[in-house]
Amino acid sequence: MACLQECTELMDEFGDDEALDAALVAGARKVEHHEIATYGSLSAWAEQLGG
């Protein structure tokens, strides 16, 4: 499931609940984790290819 879709579902599930902010922060952290993991992989591949 795409991270954006998951965040949208969290917004629907939590609505105006006080826990919504925490749920959205958790979703944003997932996005950042994927970005960092992707960058690390691309950097390693570039090194192996002589970049």
C-alpha positions as CSV (number, residue, x, y, z in Angstrom):
1,M,0.0,0.0,0.0
2,A,1.3,3.4,-0.9
3,C,2.2,5.6,2.0
4,L,0.0,8.4,0.8
5,Q,-3.0,6.1,0.6
6,E,-2.2,4.8,4.1
7,C,-2.2,8.4,5.4
8,T,-5.5,9.1,3.7
9,E,-7.0,6.0,5.3
10,L,-5.7,7.1,8.7
11,M,-7.4,10.5,8.3
12,D,-10.7,8.7,7.5
13,E,-10.3,6.3,10.4
14,F,-9.3,8.9,13.1
15,G,-11.3,11.9,11.8
16,D,-11.2,14.6,14.5
17,D,-9.7,12.3,17.1
18,E,-6.8,13.6,19.1
19,A,-4.7,10.6,17.9
20,L,-4.9,11.8,14.3
21,D,-1.8,14.0,14.6
22,A,0.2,11.1,16.0
23,A,-1.0,8.8,13.2
24,L,-0.1,11.4,10.5
25,V,3.4,11.8,12.1
26,A,3.8,8.1,11.9
27,G,2.8,8.1,8.3
28,A,5.3,10.9,7.5
29,R,8.1,9.0,9.2
30,K,7.3,6.0,7.0
31,V,7.7,8.2,3.9
32,E,11.0,9.6,5.2
33,H,12.3,6.0,6.0
34,H,11.5,4.9,2.4
35,E,13.2,8.0,1.0
36,I,16.4,7.4,3.1
37,A,16.4,3.7,2.2
38,T,16.1,4.5,-1.5
39,Y,18.8,7.1,-1.4
40,G,21.2,4.7,0.4
41,S,20.5,2.0,-2.2
42,L,21.1,4.4,-5.1
43,S,24.3,5.7,-3.5
44,A,25.6,2.2,-3.1
45,W,24.8,1.2,-6.7
46,A,26.5,4.4,-8.0
47,E,29.6,3.5,-6.0
48,Q,29.7,0.0,-7.4
49,L,29.3,1.4,-10.9
50,G,32.2,3.7,-10.4
51,G,30.2,6.9,-9.9
